[in-house]
């Protein structure tokens, strides 16, 4: 196959990937992108994975912690509404010092006791849970899979072009360089963009549920201190730097204050 014909295949490959998965539009941010995995498959995989996690890790039986997570989770779930259709919500606390939480398709949410200790208020917990659920609603996992396949397709075609023109050794060198360049120049920036988008979604869902979005700033300040100086170069990180994240939150949070005040007022009127 001639080099020109190989290069001509690139847009066709990308178009096929987009056609197979369709175009998904984030209901909160309005951003659109191609995804390969059907929603039904995501949900089935999420339920299976959550079942496996519950078997592999220790589930907390602490009634206070479970009540807290479920109370916040149910308010967030109500705020999400049709943004996650057919969700079978389940909120589970896991015994671990890990400062983390996660969400899986189908409405499956796990929170580690270490994070519950760090999140001093329910508003901070709501921010984190909203962020993790935001990843699921945005379908970031399937988006990254689609982008990975597209990147690999372009690399393979480019490698074939180089091999036919220069030889196998040059192709290997090209693929090695392409892997690093595509990661730093494409994959990692997209991952950081997804994290920022999930932050925005977390703010939106927390505010809509009646939780003060300003809690995001205090939480990430405390999280930054808890990391005790662990730093990954920004260009090599899957997440925005803590400093950049906090700065972005400071600039973005005011946009969600009116929604929070409206939601909080409505809750007060509904529960005098």
C-alpha positions in Angstrom: 0.0 0.0 0.0 1.4 3.4 -0.9 2.1 6.0 1.7 -0.4 8.4 0.3 -3.1 5.7 0.5 -2.2 4.8 4.1 -2.5 8.5 5.1 -5.8 8.7 3.3 -7.1 6.0 5.6 -6.7 8.0 8.8 -9.8 10.1 8.5 -11.8 7.1 7.4 -10.6 5.2 10.5 -11.6 8.0 12.8 -14.9 8.4 11.0 -15.6 4.7 11.5 -14.9 4.9 15.2 -17.2 7.8 15.6 -19.9 6.1 13.6 -19.7 2.9 15.6 -20.0 4.7 18.9 -22.1 7.7 18.0 -21.8 11.2 19.4 -22.5 11.8 23.0 -23.3 15.2 24.5 -22.5 15.9 28.1 -25.9 17.0 29.7 -24.1 19.5 32.0 -21.3 21.0 30.0 -22.7 20.5 26.5 -19.3 19.1 25.3 -19.7 16.4 22.5 -17.4 13.5 21.6 -17.5 10.0 20.1 -17.8 6.9 22.3 -17.6 3.3 21.3 -19.2 1.4 24.2 -23.1 1.3 24.4 -24.6 2.6 27.6 -26.1 -0.8 28.3 -22.7 -2.4 28.2 -21.3 0.3 30.5 -24.0 -0.3 33.0 -23.5 -4.1 33.0 -19.8 -3.8 33.4 -20.2 -1.2 36.2 -22.5 -3.6 38.1 -20.2 -6.5 37.7 -17.1 -4.5 38.7 -18.9 -3.1 41.8 -19.9 -6.6 42.9 -16.3 -7.7 42.6 -15.0 -4.7 44.6 -17.5 -5.5 47.4 -16.1 -9.1 47.5 -12.5 -8.0 47.4 -12.5 -5.1 49.9 -13.9 -4.8 53.4 -17.3 -3.1 53.5 -17.8 -0.9 56.5 -20.6 -1.7 58.9 -20.3 1.6 60.7 -23.9 2.9 60.9 -22.9 6.5 61.2 -20.6 6.5 58.2 -23.1 4.5 56.1 -26.0 6.9 57.0 -23.9 9.9 56.1 -22.9 8.6 52.7 -26.4 7.4 51.9 -28.0 10.7 52.9 -25.6 12.7 50.8 -25.8 10.2 47.9 -29.5 10.2 47.8 -29.6 14.0 47.5 -27.0 13.9 44.7 -29.0 11.2 43.0 -32.2 13.2 43.1 -30.3 16.2 41.7 -28.9 14.1 38.8 -32.4 12.7 37.9 -32.6 11.9 34.2 -29.0 12.6 33.6 -28.3 9.0 34.6 -31.4 7.1 33.4 -32.3 3.7 34.8 -29.7 4.0 37.6 -30.0 1.5 40.4 -28.3 3.6 43.1 -26.1 1.9 45.6 -23.8 3.7 48.1 -21.2 1.7 49.9 -18.5 2.6 52.4 -15.2 0.7 52.3 -12.7 0.4 55.2 -9.5 1.9 53.9 -7.2 4.8 54.7 -7.2 5.7 51.0 -8.3 9.3 50.3 -10.6 8.4 47.5 -14.1 7.6 46.2 -15.3 6.2 42.9 -18.4 5.8 40.9 -19.3 3.2 38.3 -22.0 3.1 35.6 -25.4 2.1 36.8 -25.3 4.3 39.9 -22.7 2.4 41.9 -20.7 4.6 44.3 -18.0 3.6 46.7 -16.4 5.9 49.4 -13.4 5.1 51.5 -13.3 5.8 55.2 -10.1 7.8 54.7 -11.9 10.3 52.5 -14.7 10.5 55.0 -12.3 11.6 57.6 -10.8 14.2 55.3 -14.2 15.6 54.1 -15.2 17.5 57.2 -18.6 18.6 56.0 -21.4 16.9 54.0 -21.0 19.6 51.4 -17.3 18.6 50.8 -18.5 14.9 50.6 -21.1 16.0 48.1 -18.5 17.7 45.9 -16.4 14.6 45.7 -19.3 12.3 45.1 -20.7 14.6 42.4 -17.3 14.7 40.8 -17.0 10.9 40.6 -20.5 10.4 39.4 -19.9 13.2 36.9 -17.2 11.1 35.3 -19.8 8.3 34.7 -22.4 10.6 33.3 -19.8 12.2 31.0 -18.9 8.7 30.0 -15.2 9.5 30.3 -14.2 5.9 30.4 -15.7 5.1 27.1 -14.4 8.4 25.7 -10.8 7.5 26.6 -11.2 4.0 25.1 -12.4 5.5 21.9 -9.6 8.1 21.8 -7.1 5.3 22.6 -8.3 3.2 19.6 -8.2 6.2 17.3 -4.7 7.1 18.5 -3.5 3.5 18.0 -5.0 3.4 14.5 -3.2 6.5 13.5 0.0 5.1 14.9 -0.3 1.9 13.1 -1.0 3.6 9.8 1.9 6.0 10.3 4.2 3.1 11.2 3.3 1.3 8.0 4.0 4.4 6.0 7.4 4.8 7.6 8.2 1.1 7.2 7.4 1.0 3.5 9.5 4.1 2.9 12.4 3.7 5.2 12.4 0.2 6.8 11.3 -1.8 9.9 13.9 -0.2 12.2 12.7 3.3 11.4 9.1 2.1 11.9 10.0 0.9 15.4 11.7 4.2 16.2 8.6 6.1 14.9 6.2 4.1 17.0 8.3 4.7 20.1 8.4 8.4 19.5 4.8 8.5 18.5 3.8 6.8 21.8 5.5 9.4 23.9 4.3 12.4 21.8 0.7 11.2 21.6 0.6 10.6 25.4 2.1 14.0 26.3 0.4 16.0 23.5 -3.0 14.3 23.3 -3.9 11.6 25.9 -2.8 13.3 29.1 -4.2 16.8 28.1 -7.5 15.1 27.4 -7.4 13.3 30.7 -6.8 16.6 32.5 -9.7 18.2 30.6 -11.9 15.3 31.7 -11.0 15.9 35.3 -11.8 19.6 35.0 -15.1 18.8 33.4 -15.9 16.4 36.3 -15.0 19.1 38.7 -17.5 21.4 37.1 -20.2 18.7 37.1 -19.5 18.0 40.8 -20.1 21.7 41.5 -23.3 21.7 39.5 -24.8 18.5 41.1 -23.8 19.5 44.6 -25.3 23.0 44.2 -28.4 21.6 42.7 -28.7 19.2 45.7 -28.5 22.2 48.1 -24.8 21.8 49.1 -22.6 24.9 49.2 -20.2 24.6 46.2 -17.6 26.7 48.1 -16.8 23.5 49.9 -14.8 22.4 46.9 -12.2 25.0 47.7 -11.8 24.0 51.3 -11.7 20.3 50.4 -9.0 20.6 47.8 -6.9 22.8 50.1 -7.1 20.1 52.7 -6.4 17.4 50.2 -3.4 19.3 48.9 -2.0 19.5 52.5 -2.7 15.8 53.0 -0.6 14.8 50.1 2.4 16.3 51.8 4.2 17.7 48.8 3.8 14.7 46.4 4.2 16.4 43.0 4.0 15.0 39.5 5.1 17.3 36.7 1.9 18.9 35.2 2.7 17.8 31.7 2.9 14.2 32.8 -0.1 14.2 35.1 -3.5 12.8 34.4 -5.0 15.5 36.7 -4.6 19.2 36.8 -2.1 20.3 39.5 -3.6 21.0 42.9 -2.7 24.7 42.5 -4.4 25.0 39.1 -7.4 23.0 40.3 -7.9 25.3 43.3 -7.4 28.4 41.1 -10.0 27.1 38.6 -12.4 26.3 41.4 -12.1 29.8 42.9 -13.0 31.2 39.5 -15.8 28.8 38.7 -17.6 28.4 42.1 -19.3 31.8 42.0 -21.2 30.6 38.9 -23.0 28.0 41.0 -23.8 30.1 44.1 -27.2 31.2 42.7 -28.2 27.6 42.0 -27.1 26.6 45.5 -29.1 29.4 47.1 -32.2 28.6 45.0 -31.9 24.9 45.9 -31.3 25.5 49.6 -34.3 27.8 49.8 -36.5 25.3 48.1 -35.4 22.6 50.6 -36.1 24.9 53.5 -39.6 25.6 52.2 -40.3 21.9 51.6 -39.0 21.0 55.1 -40.0 23.9 57.4 
